[in-house]
Amino acid sequence: YKCVNFVRSVEVQIFNRWGERVFEGGDDIYINWDGKDQNGDLLPGGMYYYLAVLQTIRLDREDEKVELKGYVNLMGGSDIGN
């Protein structure tokens, strides 16, 4: 997001290519996801999709929630060396 000074919180969900949620978090506004699932296991390399809902600080309360969707390509992961 352009200016994190106006981000109050972020709820992020990460999904694998089959649509299964592999990670969910909301403690870090920078979304420093380390490629691990909810159990702390390193996920295999590949394409993962995210849905992030940002709670922002704005003057107009209707604009406070911003939804971002996209994908990230996880390089390596648990398939390194296989």
VEXPA-608414 format. One line per 3 residues: number of its first residue (from 0); for each residue x, y, z of C-alpha. Coordinates in nm, 2 decimals. Each point is the difference from the previous one (the first is absolute). Layout:
% VEXPA-608414
NUM) X/Y/Z ~ ...;
***
This chain:
% VEXPA-608414
0) 0.00/0.00/0.00 ~ 0.13/0.35/-0.08 ~ 0.02/0.14/0.35;
3) 0.00/-0.24/0.30 ~ -0.04/0.29/0.24 ~ -0.37/-0.01/-0.08;
6) -0.05/-0.38/0.03 ~ -0.15/-0.10/0.33 ~ -0.01/-0.37/-0.05;
9) 0.03/-0.27/-0.27 ~ -0.18/-0.33/-0.02 ~ 0.16/-0.23/-0.26;
12) -0.09/-0.34/-0.13 ~ 0.23/-0.21/-0.22 ~ -0.15/-0.27/-0.23;
15) 0.17/-0.28/-0.20 ~ -0.09/-0.07/-0.36 ~ -0.29/-0.22/0.10;
18) -0.16/0.28/0.21 ~ 0.09/-0.15/0.34 ~ 0.09/0.26/0.26;
21) 0.36/-0.08/0.11 ~ 0.07/0.31/0.21 ~ -0.20/0.27/0.18;
24) 0.14/0.29/0.19 ~ -0.07/0.34/0.13 ~ 0.29/0.09/0.23;
27) 0.23/0.18/-0.25 ~ -0.11/0.29/-0.22 ~ 0.31/-0.07/-0.22;
30) -0.12/-0.35/-0.07 ~ 0.34/-0.16/0.05 ~ -0.12/-0.35/-0.09;
33) 0.29/-0.24/0.01 ~ -0.14/-0.27/-0.23 ~ -0.12/-0.22/0.28;
36) -0.35/-0.14/0.07 ~ -0.20/0.05/0.32 ~ 0.19/-0.30/0.16;
39) 0.34/0.16/-0.07 ~ 0.08/-0.24/-0.28 ~ 0.18/0.14/-0.31;
42) -0.23/-0.02/-0.30 ~ 0.12/-0.13/-0.34 ~ 0.10/0.25/-0.26;
45) -0.28/0.11/-0.24 ~ -0.27/0.26/-0.05 ~ -0.20/0.11/0.30;
48) -0.29/0.25/0.01 ~ -0.07/0.26/0.26 ~ -0.29/0.20/0.13;
51) 0.08/0.28/0.23 ~ -0.24/0.24/0.17 ~ 0.16/0.32/0.12;
54) -0.16/0.20/0.27 ~ 0.11/0.36/-0.07 ~ -0.02/0.33/0.18;
57) -0.20/0.25/-0.22 ~ -0.23/0.29/0.05 ~ -0.29/-0.18/-0.18;
60) -0.10/-0.31/0.20 ~ -0.14/-0.17/-0.31 ~ 0.35/-0.01/-0.15;
63) 0.17/-0.16/0.30 ~ 0.01/-0.36/-0.14 ~ 0.21/-0.08/-0.31;
66) 0.00/-0.34/-0.15 ~ 0.31/-0.12/-0.20 ~ 0.03/-0.32/-0.20;
69) 0.29/-0.14/-0.19 ~ 0.25/-0.28/-0.02 ~ 0.35/-0.07/0.10;
72) 0.24/-0.26/-0.14 ~ 0.18/-0.18/0.29 ~ 0.34/-0.10/-0.12;
75) 0.15/-0.31/0.15 ~ -0.19/-0.09/0.31 ~ -0.01/-0.35/0.13;
78) 0.09/-0.15/-0.35 ~ 0.35/0.14/0.00 ~ 0.25/-0.28/-0.08;
81) -0.27/-0.24/-0.13;
***
